[in-house]
Amino acid sequence: MSSFVRNLILDKIYDEITKEDEKRILKRQEKSKLEKNKFS
């Protein structure tokens, strides 16, 4: 496998992981906002 192809695959995997992480982070932020509102 050429390094070019390998890099493309790694980039794709990295993108997928990053998207998942972003969703998780957004959910967590929403949650903490809700918590804050409850106590205010």
RAWOUR-V345451 format. One record per residue. N is the residue number from 1. RES is the residue in one letter. OMEGA is omega in whole degrees, -180 to 180 (* if undefined). Layout:
BEGIN
n=[N | N]
res=[RES | RES]
omega=[OMEGA | OMEGA]
END
This chain:
BEGIN
n=[1 | 2 | 3 | 4 | 5 | 6 | 7 | 8 | 9 | 10 | 11 | 12 | 13 | 14 | 15 | 16 | 17 | 18 | 19 | 20 | 21 | 22 | 23 | 24 | 25 | 26 | 27 | 28 | 29 | 30 | 31 | 32 | 33 | 34 | 35 | 36 | 37 | 38 | 39 | 40]
res=[M | S | S | F | V | R | N | L | I | L | D | K | I | Y | D | E | I | T | K | E | D | E | K | R | I | L | K | R | Q | E | K | S | K | L | E | K | N | K | F | S]
omega=[-180 | -179 | 179 | -180 | -179 | 179 | 178 | -180 | 180 | 178 | -179 | 179 | -179 | 178 | -180 | -179 | -178 | 179 | 179 | -180 | -180 | 179 | -179 | -179 | 179 | 179 | -178 | 180 | 179 | -179 | -177 | 176 | 180 | 179 | -179 | -178 | 180 | -173 | -176 | *]
END
